[in-house]
Amino acid sequence: MAGTNNNLRRASEQNQSDLKILQSLNSHLPAQRKSLALLLEEEKPRIIGKDGSSHRFKRAELNRIAEIVQEKSHGRVKLPIYIEMAPDYGRGTALIHGYLHCEIVQTILEIKKEKTDEIIIYRPDVSKLRKKLPTATQYVFYLV
């Protein structure tokens, strides 16, 4: 019985450690994302991270996204677009969630457009996406 308790305690300590690492990796994420419509109205479009840091969006990126998505949907596009690193799908694999986000990413990457609310992209596409939309995208990490 003592061995089982020790194993549970070690597992709990490992989970606590993993959680702290994960929180640290994601500390740059916004406390709250903003809509494309709202960001387009701001003189200096920005969000505040959970860690208190300020993240500015480049106007050219916002305008490019606005060209892709119909104006009536600008209020539904929340930025930044999260690039969810998905190690359970393989190294360098990422997921994009949300119908409008998938539409934007597929257009930016010039890949076959599918009407879907989730796409998988691989390292070369992740790099290309970050190069084309460096301020409108952010990495997010989850435990597997």
C-alpha positions in Angstrom: 0.0 0.0 0.0 2.9 2.4 0.8 4.3 1.8 -2.7 1.0 2.8 -4.3 0.9 6.0 -2.2 4.4 6.9 -3.2 3.7 6.3 -6.9 0.5 8.5 -6.6 2.5 11.2 -4.9 5.3 11.1 -7.5 2.7 11.2 -10.3 1.0 14.2 -8.7 4.3 16.0 -8.3 5.1 15.3 -11.9 1.7 16.6 -13.0 2.3 19.8 -10.9 5.7 20.2 -12.5 4.3 19.7 -16.0 1.5 22.2 -15.3 4.0 24.9 -14.2 6.1 24.3 -17.3 3.0 24.6 -19.5 1.8 27.7 -17.7 5.2 29.2 -18.3 5.2 28.3 -22.0 1.7 29.8 -22.4 2.3 32.9 -20.3 2.5 35.1 -23.5 -1.0 34.2 -24.5 -3.6 37.0 -24.1 -5.8 37.2 -21.1 -8.6 37.7 -23.6 -8.5 37.7 -27.4 -10.0 40.5 -29.4 -12.1 40.4 -32.6 -10.7 41.5 -35.9 -13.4 44.2 -36.1 -12.3 45.7 -32.8 -8.6 45.5 -33.6 -9.2 47.2 -37.0 -10.8 50.1 -35.1 -7.9 50.6 -32.7 -5.2 53.2 -33.5 -2.5 50.9 -32.1 -4.1 47.4 -32.1 -2.9 45.3 -29.2 -3.8 42.8 -26.6 -2.4 42.2 -23.1 -0.9 38.9 -22.2 -1.6 36.9 -19.1 1.9 37.9 -18.0 1.0 41.6 -18.4 3.0 42.0 -21.6 1.7 44.0 -24.5 1.4 42.3 -27.9 1.0 44.6 -30.9 -0.6 43.6 -34.2 0.8 44.8 -37.5 -1.9 46.7 -39.4 -0.9 45.0 -42.7 -1.6 41.6 -41.2 -5.0 42.7 -39.9 -5.9 44.1 -43.3 -4.8 40.9 -45.0 -7.0 38.9 -42.8 -9.9 41.4 -43.3 -9.6 40.7 -47.1 -9.9 37.0 -46.6 -12.9 37.0 -44.3 -16.2 38.5 -45.2 -16.8 41.8 -43.4 -19.9 40.5 -41.7 -17.6 37.9 -40.0 -15.0 40.3 -38.7 -16.6 40.4 -35.3 -16.3 36.6 -35.0 -12.6 36.3 -35.9 -10.7 36.3 -32.6 -7.1 37.1 -32.7 -4.4 36.0 -32.4 -4.9 32.7 -34.3 -3.6 29.9 -32.1 -1.2 27.4 -33.6 -1.7 24.5 -31.2 1.5 22.4 -31.1 0.3 18.8 -31.3 3.1 16.4 -30.5 0.7 13.5 -30.3 0.3 13.9 -34.1 4.1 13.9 -34.6 7.0 16.3 -34.2 6.4 19.7 -35.8 2.7 19.1 -36.2 0.2 21.7 -35.3 -3.6 22.2 -35.2 -5.7 25.2 -36.2 -9.2 25.3 -34.7 -12.2 27.3 -35.8 -13.9 27.5 -39.2 -12.8 31.1 -39.9 -9.3 30.5 -38.6 -9.0 27.5 -40.9 -10.2 29.6 -43.8 -7.6 32.2 -43.1 -4.8 29.8 -42.7 -5.7 27.8 -45.8 -5.8 31.0 -47.8 -2.5 32.3 -46.4 -0.8 29.0 -47.0 -2.4 28.6 -50.5 -3.5 25.1 -49.7 -6.7 23.2 -50.8 -9.6 24.9 -49.1 -11.8 22.5 -47.1 -14.8 23.7 -45.2 -13.7 22.5 -41.8 -13.3 23.7 -38.2 -9.9 22.0 -37.7 -6.9 21.5 -39.9 -3.5 19.9 -39.3 -0.4 21.6 -40.6 3.2 20.5 -40.6 6.5 22.2 -39.7 7.1 23.8 -43.2 3.6 25.3 -43.2 3.9 26.4 -39.6 7.0 28.3 -40.5 5.4 29.8 -43.6 2.3 30.9 -41.5 4.4 32.5 -38.8 6.5 34.3 -41.5 3.4 35.7 -43.2 1.4 36.4 -40.0 4.0 36.8 -37.2 1.8 39.1 -35.0 -1.6 37.6 -35.8 -0.6 34.1 -34.8 0.7 32.6 -31.5 1.9 29.2 -30.4 -0.1 27.5 -27.7 1.0 24.3 -25.9 -1.1 21.6 -24.3 -0.2 18.4 -22.4 -0.6 15.3 -24.3 
